[in-house]
Amino acid sequence: MTNNNSNLNVNFKAISINRKLTQAETIQDIFAILDSNDWHYFDAVNLSTSIYRLAKLYKYAKTQSHQEGDETLKVIHGHFGHEDYWADYIHKFYSLLKEFKPQELANTAWAFATLNMVKPDLMQAIATKSAKAIGQFNPQDLANTAWAFAVLAHQDTKFLALLLTNAYLTVDKFDKEEKTQILLFLEYCRSLNMDVSKMASIKKSWPEGLGSLNPPSSSQLHLNILERLQTVYSSSHYHIQSEYQAGNYFIDIALWDNEHNKCYAIEVMGPSHYLLGDKKNELNGARLLKKYLLEKADWVWIAIPYFEWNALKDLGAKSQYLTSLLEKNNHPAKPMSPTTQATPALVKPIGMAPFVHALEEQQPVQTINTLFQNFKISTASKPIHSDLNPRAKPFVPKN
């Protein structure tokens, strides 16, 4: 009887803790709970809810401004960056893992991916536990889990194949957001040379790509780099466009080198693009996937890490950094002179929509794979209007 009462008290305590977590309005409120005596009474739901709420609050901060998002993530990473804090969390996680239900497993994986926090052993433990309960995953659990393992670049292909199979079986039940998550997961599996032929049955109602249709807002870091590029590469041989749409991705800064028929996708990497944990300062899976797809479309990918840019002391150093970075990618060591005559036919890569349309039309996987090989730069003398990319806009060279 005493044990029953004790268990009842613990359950009531866990319910009370979860109420606090769900009502917390700031990340400081969440950490106050994690740092309190309540930590000792956490159950599986509490542990999952705590990290999930931190991820949701971070996502909300990002919608307010890039700066607020970066500062929020910095605080979260600051807490979990301490080895003792990580050790306590991991120990608690493993002690409660047997109690995790599908929602807790999916929410925990999604939260770690959203926060760019990677611990391969922890993710493998989630994969192993999830594999045993995969039949109980609802569409949201499945989409969140698949997206998370793609973003964290997990490479357990047996588990990824299991997710692929269940995504195929659930294909008619995903909502729009979940479909977008599954499409990203699908591309990640393709990048690992996995067989994704079953997913060729995706319905026409699925979104036409992997990114947002609305241009994202530019961070101050982005604008600073854009201004320096426009100053350094002011010759008529070059054209620069911010937030350029290629397929359903927006390239941070697109730079066309008309003289050498090169197209550069310059990506500004802020704190939210990097992982924390065993792979600290490595790009997350979503960024690596974007790199993979754009390079397939013949863009030259260039990443500018925020920590390298912020370490440059003056404009001269920043200009030299940019020219050196592009030079490494077979670009001339110095920008062309503004007096140099411009050559005709500005080059423009075709977007990635052909692949998506192939999926919509349920074409064979061989056809879909071939499409990637055919993404070549066009040097036509007039702007390209691809019937396969309905959102492609004509490109107007500088006067």
SULWO-V507079 format. One record per helix or strand of 2 or more residues. SS is the DSSP state (@ for helix, = for strand). FROM is the first residue (numbers start at 1). TO is the last residue. Records with the same first field share a line. If there is no record, write none. Layout:
SS=FROM-TO  FROM-TO
This chain:
@=2-23  27-34  37-41  44-64  66-80  83-99  102-114  120-136  139-151  157-169  176-191  197-201  220-232  271-273  285-296  306-310  315-327  353-360  365-373
==117-118  238-246  249-257  262-269  276-277  300-305
